[in-house]
Amino acid sequence: MHILFDEAGKLLTGRLLSEAESSLQVELESGKRVKVKAANALLRFEKPAPSQLMPAATALAETMELELAYEFAPEDEFGFADLAHEYFSDKAGITEQVAALLCLQGAPHYFRRAGKGRYKKAPADILAQALAAIEKKKQVQAQIEAWAAELAGGSCPAPVRQQLYKLLFRPDKNAPEYKAVVEAARTSHTAPLTLLQNAGAISSAYQFHWQRFLFDQFPKGTGFPPLQAPVIADELPLAPVQAFSIDDSQTTEIDDALSLQGLGSGSVTLGIHIAAPGLAVAPEGPIDQVARTRLSTVYMPGHKLTMLPDEVVQAYTLMAGRDCPAVSLYVSFDEATLAVTGSRTALERVPIALNLRHDQLDTLITEAWLAGEAPTTDVPTEIAALQPSLGFLFRLALHLKAQREVVRGKPENFTRPDYTFRLEGVSGDEPQGDERVVIGTRQRGAPLDLMVAEAMILANSTWGSWLADCGVPGIYRSQASLQPGVKVRMGTKAQPHAGIGVKSYAWSTSPLRRYVDLVNQWQIIACARHGKTAALAAPFKPKDANLFSIISAFDAAYTAYNGFQNGMERYWTLQYLRQEGITELTATLIKDNLVRADTLPLVLPVLGAEGLPRGAHVRVKLGEIDDITLDIHGTVTERLDLPVDDVGETAGDDTEEEEALAAPLALAIDVSETEGESAAQPPQTPGPAGD
C-alpha cells in the first residue's frame, strides 16, 4: 500500500509500513522512514508506483486548463477527487486525481484551500482582480527584461534616464527601473554606474553632479516663492561713523562692516556692524520659513544658491552709499596697549562709505603699505585715506590673534594658501561644465583677511558670552580640546572653543548667509532691547526644542553643502589638469598612500609611497581622470627631499577631512546584486582655526 500525504504544503509519496490511531509510519522512496499525521494523508493507492505516479500526474496537470477547471469545479467546498471526476470523467483514476490536486495546489488565485485536500472556488470578482494583477506582473517583468536588454546593448530607456539619480543614490529596490539596471549589470558583468555611462544615461559629468545635488537637497527646485522684504519699523538712530566692508568681488550678501573712532586720542573704538534682517524678519514668518528650509547659502565655483532671495538680500545688505540698519558691537581699546576697556551693543542705522573688495586690493594693501613703508600711488584715493584706520586694524588683528594663540596653546598655521576658482565663458545663470577654469591662490592671514577674521571672531565670542550672561540661549560652536579626533560641535550652551581659543563662540556675523546667525541675531536683539530680562522676550527660550531642531537640521545641511562644494572644486581641479595638459606634479605625503599636491587643491591616493614618512616630498605621475566619481590616482616616481628621521606634524592635522576629499563617489545602488570662513568669506574660504 502506498500513500500520498501533505507535508507543510509539499506533496510526498511513500510505502505505508504501519498505522496507528492518529499517525502512520511511511517509508519514502529514498528509504527514509517518517511519521505522518493521519490527517495529512490525502490518498492511498496500490498502483502505479510512487516513482511513476508523480511524474505522470505532473505532466497531466500541466495540460489542464484552469479556466475550464474553474468552470467544472463544484460551487461548494470540494475535494481534489471531486474535481478529477468533473474534469476528466467519473472514472478518474489515481493519476487523474493527483493531477487535479496539483492543479488546485498551483492555482491559489482560482481556488482557495479549505483544508487538507479541500478547496473552494474563489469569487469571480476576486479572481478577476487576481488575474489582472498576474497579467500586470508579467507585463512589468517583460518590461524589465526589455529595459535590461537595452541597457546591456548600450542604450538607455527614457524611464531609466528619468530615474537616474534616484536609482543611484536613493533607490526603490522594488521599482522596475532599478530591477532593470540590476539585471543588466548582472548579465553584462558591468558595474551599474559604468553601465549607465555606457548607455548614455549620463551625458554631462558636471550636470550629473549638479542634478544629483539638487535631487538630494532641493527636490522641489531652487526657485523662491514671491516674497517681499518687511520694512524695519524701529526708529533707529544714525551711527556717527563711516563704515566700510571687506569682501570679494562676487559677494552680494554683505553681512559685515567695520568702523573706527578716536584714532590718535588714546582710546579707540572698533565698530563691528552686522546687517540686521532680524529687525524685520519675524520667526515663523514666510521669509523665516524659506531661510529655515535652506539654512545656508550654497557656494560652488561660478555659481551659488543664496539662502534668501535677492530682493530680500538687497533690502538688508550693507551696500555702500546707504544708511543700513545694523546690529553693532562697539569695543573700546587702549590705543597704546590694545587692552579692552569696554563694549556695548547698539541697534542703529550705519552709513556705509565703501565696499572694499580684497581680491582687487590684496596686492596693494600689504604689511609694508599699512606700516607706511610702501608708496600709495597705486592705491585709489578713497582707500589711501583709510591707511591709518587699516594700519591700526591690522595691528589690532595681530594682537587679538596672538591672544587667542596663547589660549589655544599653539599658533595657527596659515602656511597653505586658499585656492580661488574663476570660470571663463559662463553663459547663462550657471556653468555648463566645459568652461575654462582659472585657479588662483590667496594666502590665508593676508592683512585684509586677518582684519576681518579677527573682528568677526571678536564679535562672535563677545556676543556669545553676552547671551549667556543675559540668560538667553543661543547656538554655539565649541571644541573641547585640540586633541586629534575632537571635533567642533554645535549646542545651546556657551562652552570654550579650543580651536579658536575663546571661551565661547556663537556664529552671529552672517545672518544673510547662515540661518544660525539669524537665530542668534534675534536673541542678541532681545538682549539689546531688554538687557537682563531678555530671556522673557527672546524668541527662543532656554531648553527650547526648536533650537535643537534647528541645530540638527543646520548641521546636516551645512555638511551636505560643504561636501558638494568640495566635490565641485575637485571637479574643476580635475578639469584644470586636463585643460593644462598636466600629467605629473609634485606633492607631499600626508598619510599612508595619500598625497596633497603642492600647487593645486588636490588630494589623491598614490602607489609607490610604501615606507615613506609623512611629509615626504615626491613627484607623482597622474593616472586617468574619472569625471563621474571624481577619482584620480597617481604613482610616485621620485622622492624629491632628503630623508629625515622625524617629520613631526609637517603634514598637518587635517588628513581625515582630506581623505574624504579624495574619496570616490559613493552609490546607493546595491552593487552586491551584480557580478561584475575666513569669518568674512563664504564657506569656500575656511575660517581661522578651521572654523
Buried (B, 14 or more C-beta within 10 A) or exposed (E): EBBBBBEEEEBBBBBBEEBEEEBBBBBEBEEEEBEBEEEBBBBEBEEBEBEEBBEBBBEBBEEBEBEEBBEBBEEEEBBBBBBBBBBBEEEBBBBBBBBBBBBBBBBEBBBBEEEEBBBBBBEEEEBEEBBEEEEEEEEEEEBBBEBBBBBBEEBBBEEBBEBBBBBBBEBEEEBBBBBBBBBBBBBBEBBBBBBBBBBEBBEEBBBBBBBBBBBEBBEEEEEBEEBEBBEBEBEBEEBEBBBBBBBBEBBBBBBBBBBBBEBEEEBBBBBBBBBBBBBBBEBEEBBBEBBBEBBBBBBBBBBBBBBBBEEBBBBBBBBBEEEBBBBBBBBBBEBEEBEBEEBEBBBBBBBBBBBBBBBEBBEBBBBEBBEEEBEBEEBBEEBBBBBEBBBBBBBBBBBBBEBBBEEBEEEBEBEBBBBBBBBEEBEEEBBBBEBEBBBEEBEBBBBBBBBBBBBBBBBBBBBBBBBBEBBBBBBBBBBBEBEEEEEBBBBBEBBBBBBBBBBBBBBBBBBBBBBBBBBBBBBBBBBBEBEEEBBEBBBBBEEBEBBBEBBEBBBEBBEBBBEBBBBBBBBBBBBBBEBEEBEEBBBBBBBBBBBBBBEBBBBBBBEBBEEBBBBBBBBBBBBEBBBBBBBBBBBBEEBEEEEEEEBEEBBBEBBEBBBEBBBEBEBEBEBEBBEEBBBBBBBBBBBBBEB
